[in-house]
């Protein structure tokens, strides 16, 4: 016959049993702990005011270097964001970005230049060159040097840098 024996195990009894069996290990652990606390108390040196002040100065120096580096990185981030915005604006608004590369050679432009009569009278008739070449050369020189570029850009509601880019591509 099988009889089931029911036993109750209490935690308190289990701890006492382990403590009784392992009392030498427990005693050594307590003695070691007391020795470590005693050694720490004996060799403990409180920090004097001079070393505390030195530590504070070191911390302040390192904090200042950190803040300078952080400000530098934030400035670089702002610069990169500004460049990115300019690049995106260029990609959206630039005439050259809107040109289809397959149709590039089929594009053409007509240039009309109006010269007031008072300027025509200043060109000597003995000039050996064709007047059309002189006028177009002068106009091209004005535009390339940016003399009339800002006024033309305002009139056509364009960005002056983009107009300059187009002029550089005409060369």
Buried (B, 14 or more C-beta within 10 A) or exposed (E): EEEEEEEEEEEEEEEEEEEEEEEEEEEEEEEEEEEEEEEEEEEEEEEEEEEEEEEEEEEEEEEEEEEEEEEEEEEEEEEEEEEEEEEEEBEEEBEEEEEEEEEEEEEEEEEEEEEEEEEEEEBEEEEEEEEEEEBEEBBBEEBBEEEEBEEBBEEEEBBBEBBBBBBEEEE
